[in-house]
Amino acid sequence: MPDAPVSIPVAQSLPKFRDPRLDVLRGIALVMIFINHVPGNFWEDWTSRNFGFSDAAEGFVLMAGISAGLAYSAGFRVRWPWQGVARIWRRAWTLYLVHLLITFGALGIAASLAVFADVPGMLWKHGMGLLFRDPLGFLIGVPTLGFQIGFANILPLYFVLLMGAPLVLWAAVRRPALTLAASALLWLAATHFRLTLPHYPTGGWQFSPPAWQVLFVLGMVTGIAAKQGRRLVPARPWLMGLAVAFLLLSLAWMNVPIIGKTGNHLLWMANQQGLPGFMTSFNKPYLNLPRLLHLLALFYVLASWGAVRRACASRIAAPFALLGRQALPVFALGSITIYLIQGIKTQTGENFALDTMMLGVGLALQLAFAAARHYWPSDRGAAGKTAVAPPPAQALAA
């Protein structure tokens, strides 16, 4: 006999249409991650990291949490949510396999460039040289996720977060406020004491899971609220004004030298007076406070400003929505492509025309791949396409 559902209130009527913002913003994040992962090109100066304290990686993790809350929370409203656990862990296993594919794809590209093009530079970039210096350590580190080559760090983080997601979802559908409080305390400890997972054979993970989980958990609680047809944080003019003011301060800080220097000096003075370092610096691996606040302010504005929804529903935004709907395969293809582009750039350096062409071709391939996966007939047929209910209209209600 199936488990009786736990008595947890759920909205009686939910919106039936798909909110375009989550797909579009995730697609934009994928494009910016792709561009940023090719250092030394003109276009990276125009991605979001140049206009605020956070960048596309933080947004990607937050949106992954929102998607998890929307997709999986219903399975945790029963007494024994084993099916929900199985769904999440199957997804985590897929992420693990995709990460290995990216890693060995990067190694294959580096080796091919060395053998067939006499371009060996990539063999010694991003930690790949460990394969030659310590092959046994490499063979242990890669499958255990203890060793991650450069620019292949997001999926291991996502894998760990998904492995812990069942417990968080079980708690979040029952006690969302306590779940958020516990997540915030863990983030506080991790970023203050610099807690992370060990990086075999040496060091630690590029992204600290105990710190970055706060974005994922916040996203899941947001997705759970959206699934019930409500916002996690209400839209208020004073909150919008505060968020916009912080975004403008961040923009000026990053682009007006005198403001940036003054702000950095004030933070240094505050640190000298005893304010913790995680509040006075912009460390990305441990998600320091300025980066976290900037991301939260940005998403509050995006969730509360009606023009964003209209823009995301336009035809101009459709390519980004397509990328966002196929986020994992697009990310995998883009990640492998960046190692090829980086390998070529070890010989060519910064070349505006060539960089633009390579980035353009790479993005076109990702868009074509996303379109093929979205429109190509699948074995599941029409029934498979309607098996999962679309996210509700409040999907980005931060």
Secondary structure as GFF3:
##gff-version 3
##sequence-region A 1 398
A	DSSP	alpha_helix	20	36	.	.	.	ID=ss1
A	DSSP	three_ten_helix	42	46	.	.	.	ID=ss2
A	DSSP	three_ten_helix	48	50	.	.	.	ID=ss3
A	DSSP	alpha_helix	56	72	.	.	.	ID=ss4
A	DSSP	three_ten_helix	73	76	.	.	.	ID=ss5
A	DSSP	alpha_helix	82	116	.	.	.	ID=ss6
A	DSSP	three_ten_helix	121	124	.	.	.	ID=ss7
A	DSSP	alpha_helix	130	133	.	.	.	ID=ss8
A	DSSP	alpha_helix	135	141	.	.	.	ID=ss9
A	DSSP	alpha_helix	154	172	.	.	.	ID=ss10
A	DSSP	alpha_helix	176	193	.	.	.	ID=ss11
A	DSSP	alpha_helix	209	227	.	.	.	ID=ss12
A	DSSP	alpha_helix	237	255	.	.	.	ID=ss13
A	DSSP	alpha_helix	257	272	.	.	.	ID=ss14
A	DSSP	alpha_helix	277	280	.	.	.	ID=ss15
A	DSSP	alpha_helix	289	304	.	.	.	ID=ss16
A	DSSP	alpha_helix	306	312	.	.	.	ID=ss17
A	DSSP	alpha_helix	318	325	.	.	.	ID=ss18
A	DSSP	alpha_helix	327	348	.	.	.	ID=ss19
A	DSSP	alpha_helix	352	375	.	.	.	ID=ss20
A	DSSP	alpha_helix	381	385	.	.	.	ID=ss21
###
